Amino acid sequence: MRYYSTNKQSPFVNFKEATILGQAPDGGLFFPEVIPQVDKELIKNIHGFSNEELAYRVIAPYIGNEMPEQILRQIVSETVSFPIPLVQVNETISSLELFHGPTLAFKDIGARFMSRCLGYFVKDDSRKVTVLALHRVIQAVLSPTVFTMWKE
């Protein structure tokens, strides 16, 4: 999978480079070149899959061969290791509650996933990576310099 900058002034990069860079050199955000379709059978049988398996099957096309399947499955499992209930609002509307993670905010899923991917990608990389994050969100990134903030 290739990613382009939304400002379209930077070269295409793979998922690993997009993760390490965080933001494109031209100040844009990285966006996938194509949005893969979710398999219709997965949607049809959605209740037969765990959160981990659903998340893995949805994210895997975005990662491509940038990391081994076993590593990606582990990252996904750690990312969705807290309840993510689907709550019925009314007869036709349901809401996925994404605020049951360690910081009680929707960002827990994205931050946990990206921090673990970053940790995997930079473990043998000589580049210096500095991450500014909220306390407990980025705890899986071991090798970069990490500044955490929290309210006293």
N, C-alpha and C positions, 0 to 999 in steps of 0.2 A: 504494500500500500504506500502510495506517495502522498505527501502533504504539501500544499502550496500556501503562500502567505496571502491573507485577505487583501493586502496592499499590492500584491502581484509584482513586487520589485525584487524579490529574493528567489533563489533557485529552489526547486522542489527538493524535499528531504524525505527520508524514511521515518518511521515511527520513533526509532532510537534517537535520531538527531533532533526531531521535533521535541521529544521529551527532555533531552539534555539542554537544548537551547531555551525551551520554555516559550519564548517569543521570537518571531522571525526578525532577522537583522534590520529589516525595513520598518519595524514597529508594528507589523500586522500580526494577526493570530494565525496559527497553522490550522488548516482545514483539509479534510480528506478530499483527494481528487475525485473519488466516487463514493457514494453512500451505498454500501452493500445491502441487498434486500434480505430480510429475515426469512428463513425457510418457512413456507406455509404450513408444513407439517408440525414444526415447532409451535407455531401459533395455535394450530388446531388442537394440539395435545399439551398445551401449556401447563395444565394442572398436574401433569404426570412428571414434571421436572422439578428438581430442587432449585432454589435461588442460585446456588453455585453453578449448576449446569446451564441454566438459562443465561446467566451473566457471561459465562465462558463462551457459549455459542454465539451470543450477540457481539462480544468484543473481539473474538479471535480474528475475524477478517480484517479488522483495523490494524492488527499487530503483524499479520503475515508471518514470515519466518524470522522475525526479529528476536525471538526468544523461544526456547524449547517449550513444547506443550505442557510438560510437567511443571515448569516454572510458572507459566502463565496460569495454569489451574490453581497452583498454590497462592499466587497473588490474588486471583479472583476470590478464592475461598476466604482468605484473610480480609479482603475488602468487604465482603457481604456477610461477615460473621456476627451480625446483630440483626434483630428483627426488622423486617421491612414490610409491614402489613399493608394490604390493599383494603381500604376502608370504603364501604358503600356510603355515598353521600345521599343519593336518592335512587330511584328505580333505574335511571339511565346513566348516572355519573358515579364513578368511583375515584378515589384518590390514593395514590401510593405515598405512604408516609415515610419520608426519607430522613426524619429527624430523631431516630432512635439510636444513633451512633454515639461514640465517646464524647463528642462535644455538643450533642443534641442539636445538630444543624445538618441541613441537606448536603453541605459540602463534604461531610465525612466520607461519602462514597468516592467522589472524585479525587479528593485529597489523598485518601488512603491508597487508591489504585495508582495514582501518578507517583506518589512518594515511593511506593514499592517498585514500580517500574524503574524509576530514576535510580534507586538503590542498586537494582540489578545491573543496569546499564553502566554505571560509573564505578562499579567495584574494581575493575581492572583498567580504568581509564586514568591517564595521567593529568587530564585537565582539572583545574580547580573548579568546583561547583559550590556555590553558596546559595542556601535556601533560607528565605525568610518566611516563617510560618507561625501559626498559632500553636500554643502548647498542646501536646498529645496528638496533633493531626499528622505530623510528619515523622513520628518516632521511628519508623522503619528504615529511614535513610541513614545509614551508618557512616559512610565514608565522606560525604560532603560536609562542609562547614554549615551548621544549622543554627540559626538564631530563632529561639522560640519566645513568644510573648504571651503573657496572660495577665489578667486583671487580678490585682492583689485584693 
